[in-house]
Structure formats: C-alpha cells, structure tokens
C-alpha cells in the first residue's frame, strides 16, 4: 500500500521563527492533502495540491508539491502561537484507502 | 450546519463488553471512514465505505466491524473490546471516493478499555 514518511515528528520553535514539515512518498501521487489538528481537536482540511511543482499560499503558509509528485512540504513563515498543532499530510495515490502521514507536532514558545 | 457527529465522545468500559460508536453525517457524502489515532502512529484507517452497503478494510481492521445500511450513518462496532483498542477514534466523510475530495472529521471518541 501507499507508504509515506513525514518529518520531523516534533518541532519546537520560538514565536516568529519559521517552520517546515516534509512529506515523502515511495510512489508517485495523484495529489496530496494537508490537514491541521489543534490540541484536543480533530483534523481540519487545509489544502490540496494536484499539479507537479505546484505552489499554493494561505497567508503565512506555503504548500509545495514536488516536480516528481513524490514529496510535498508545508512552510510557515513567522510562526504564531495560533499555529500550534499537528500537521498531517495525506498523499492520495488513487486508491479508495486513505493514508495519512504520522504528523508533525508543532509547539511555539511565545 | 454541515457536520460529522460521533457518539459517545468519551467511554470507559471493560474488556469483552460489546460497544458501538455511532457516526452520522448530514452532507449526503458517499464516502465514510473510521480512523484511530495513537501517539507516534498518526491516523490509521480502520474501515471505509464507498457507499451504502459497500464497506472495505483499511490498514488496521482487526477487532472491528462496521455497517453502512444508510448513507448518513456508519457505526463502528467492537464486538469484544480489548485494552489494545484503547485509542482516540475519528469518523470522517467526503463527497465521494474520488481522491480529490477533502475529508470532514467528527470531533472524536476517546475509548478506554480496562
């Protein structure tokens, strides 16, 4: 089945620092989704990337899809305490089964 | 309001006592699935359903059953719960099995099996 590695598992930053999480797949993907889960909450859909080399921005968040459609990244510029949570990638390989990365837990020191 | 509703939110029970976690969505979504979330393991899919009367195993189906008799409901059944099923469970739905559809998650059910 679909294999995905998400790194790092944990990241602690000072408020104002940047943050990046990476998602790497063993196979070529049809698309990739990103989700955020706040502490005590449920995963919430952030964005979907479909095209090779695609870059999308949501305010301070920048999402990239690799040229080979095997990896993706989420970059947060100048983190804020509201960014705290766990970020999951969900690579889609065309199967009905859905696989999520193990997530990157972000903590922000004010 | 569009939502996925799970019940109960919390449950503490004992080994072997059958339990059901209900999941209902009001968005007329075709695709529904169950996940468990454990520290360090992320979200793992237990079962999914592409439509009424169509269910299939995810990555960790052992010890669980599901049914999809109506489009809106997708209950998760633990016939004989064991302590290793202590976890946080999420139900999710999406418009279709098309991989371009985002998942909408319920608020979660925290199960403790003693």
Contacts between the chains, C-beta under 8 A, distances in Angstrom:
chain1	res1	chain2	res2	distance
A	1	B	59	7.0
A	6	B	42	7.7
A	9	B	40	7.4
A	30	B	99	5.6
A	31	B	99	6.2
A	31	B	100	6.2
A	33	B	102	6.3
A	33	B	103	7.7
A	35	B	103	7.6
A	41	B	107	7.7
A	42	B	90	6.0
A	42	B	105	4.1
A	42	B	106	6.4
A	42	B	107	5.5
A	42	B	108	5.4
A	43	B	43	7.0
A	43	B	90	7.2
A	43	B	92	7.9
A	43	B	103	7.3
A	43	B	105	5.1
A	44	B	105	7.3
A	45	B	102	3.8
A	45	B	103	6.5
A	45	B	104	7.4
A	48	B	100	6.7
A	48	B	102	6.7
A	50	B	100	7.2
A	88	B	42	6.7
A	88	B	43	6.6
A	90	B	103	7.4
A	92	B	99	3.7
A	92	B	100	7.6
A	93	B	99	7.6
A	94	B	99	5.9
A	95	B	99	7.6
A	96	B	31	7.7
A	96	B	48	6.4
A	96	B	50	5.9
A	96	B	56	6.9
A	96	B	97	4.9
A	97	B	45	6.2
A	97	B	48	6.8
A	97	B	56	7.9
A	97	B	58	6.0
A	97	B	59	7.1
A	98	B	33	6.5
A	98	B	45	5.6
A	98	B	48	7.2
A	98	B	58	7.9
A	98	B	103	7.0
A	99	B	45	7.2
A	99	B	59	7.4
A	100	B	35	7.6
A	100	B	42	5.4
A	100	B	43	4.1
A	100	B	44	7.7
A	100	B	45	8.0
A	101	B	42	6.2
A	102	B	40	6.9
A	102	B	41	6.4
A	102	B	42	3.6
A	103	B	42	5.0
A	103	B	43	7.7
